[in-house]
Amino acid sequence: MSILKDILYKVAIESVTGSTEIAINQLHFDSRKVEKNDAFIAIRGTISDGHDFIEKAIELGAFAIICETLPVSLINGITYVCVRDTNAALAFMAANYFGNPSQKLKLVGITGTNGKTTIASLLYQMFKKAGFKVGLLSTVKILVDDIEYKATHTTPDSITINHFLKEMVDAGVEYCFMEVSSHGIHQKRTEALHFRGGIFTNLSHDHLDYHPTFAEYRDVKKSFFDQLPGSAFALTNIDDKNGQVMLQNTSAKKLTYALKTYADYKAQILENQLSGLLLKINGNEVWVKLIGTFNAYNLLAIYGTAVELGLDSLEVLRLMSELESVSGRFQYIVSNTNITAIVDYAHTPDALENVLNTITDVRTNNEQLITVVGCGGNRDTAKRPIMANIATELSDKVIITSDNPRNEDPEVIIQEMEKGVQPQNFKKVLSITDRFQAIKTACQLAQPNDIILIAGKGHETYQEIKGVRHDFDDMKNVKEILDQLGK
């Protein structure tokens, strides 16, 4: 148990009714989980408002209520703490409750539209290879050194973040690499964390279902760097037009990486093949197993981060040469008849274009490129026609299909994608609503030496239809279909 007064350290408090000297068992922002002696934090969400569940939380045993607006009637014996912002309050309370674990290890946050998972996962992989105990908070999974937990959000809630950071500290973890989403920043989930460094990857069209404008999306990302302390470093992709924006108001040490312009960490691509990349980084050559220009940027960010964290630069290059690709990120297999099937998480226009351009760079043009692509339901609808246009411009054949329709009609999503197809590309396109059948059709159309790209879901092992998750794994399915077809 912790004393409420101690948990409230650094919280912007407007008023207190009752005692803060009471012992609190646990913190909750979900009223259904509240038990005796807990504190309930009323969060205003996009779907529901926690203030509507204060009475329920008290019935279940909450001793303290943290809210932005006090209930009309207050109950004797209950402590009410009125705060300016319950999201920010939750962030500080969670950090205090778990003993501020982010201050006891070196935490690095990665933000941007694309590349977050790859950079975080490869940094974890590299520092493990270097002999350190390492933590990972990513879209794919949460790792406390060697112990794996399932991830549910790109940036978990403040309680979950601090819970796992404390687990890491208790396990002797020295470094933790964390994906930082715009949602997480906007909802103050990272507010009370102490970062040793921040990385900006790039910014393109995404999450405009959540952020009303691209400018707000950019500024939310920027606010992460604005909050970094002077003891941290801020490493930004200066080739991206928004890269310099991220550094404008940060107190952190300003660092840049680039392929095209002068930067602190600079790389050239000497060779780009399906088997890997030959890079020249700050004057030294290294062969890596990852593919494509977008991965050259990711590897450059990893190199810069590792050097800033104190690793020897030549040792970093050696470790980079051993890194393996991340699940669902340009992950590929080659069949018996030399058909290459690539599974990638590309679910934004920019990411899809990057992947297709990468394939174009390494192909001979004597083969077909068949792309299977869809768009998620209940998400940014503006990108649907754009993604279909990119796919059809850069592929020989395209099968438009379902991604995670969620609560939308998948056929409506497909129709919205089809609007982006230019007349000269109509004959390239098939629309097949069932994703399994779409992948099967791509495999049936593929001839020896052809390339199949299955985009959008990557590492995900489910498909969400009408709010229900069904088992679905793109890589597993394409492997099995190619085997069954004898290809």
Secondary structure, DSSP 8 states (H G I E B T S, - for coil): -EEHHHHTTT--EEEEES-S-SEE--EESSGGG--TT-EEE--B-SS-BGGGGHHHHHHTT-SEEEESS--SS--TT-EEEEES-HHHHHHHHHHHHTT-GGGGSEEEEEESSSSHHHHHHHHHHHHHHTT--EEEE-SSEEEETTEEEE--SSS--HHHHHHHHHHHHHTT--EEEEE--HHHHHTTTTTT---SEEEE----S--TTTSSSHHHHHHHHHHHHHT--TTSEEEEETTSTTHHHHHTT--SEEEEEESSS--SEEEEEEEEETTEEEEEETTEEEEES--SHHHHHHHHHHHHHHHHTT--HHHHHHHHTT----TTSSEEEE-TT--EEEEE---SHHHHHHHHHHHHHH--SSS-EEEEE---TTS-STHHHHHHHHHHHH-SEEEE--S--BTS-HHHHHHHHHTT--GGGGGGEEE-SSHHHHHHHHHHH--TT-EEEEES-TT--EEEETTEEEE--HHHHHHHHHHHTT-
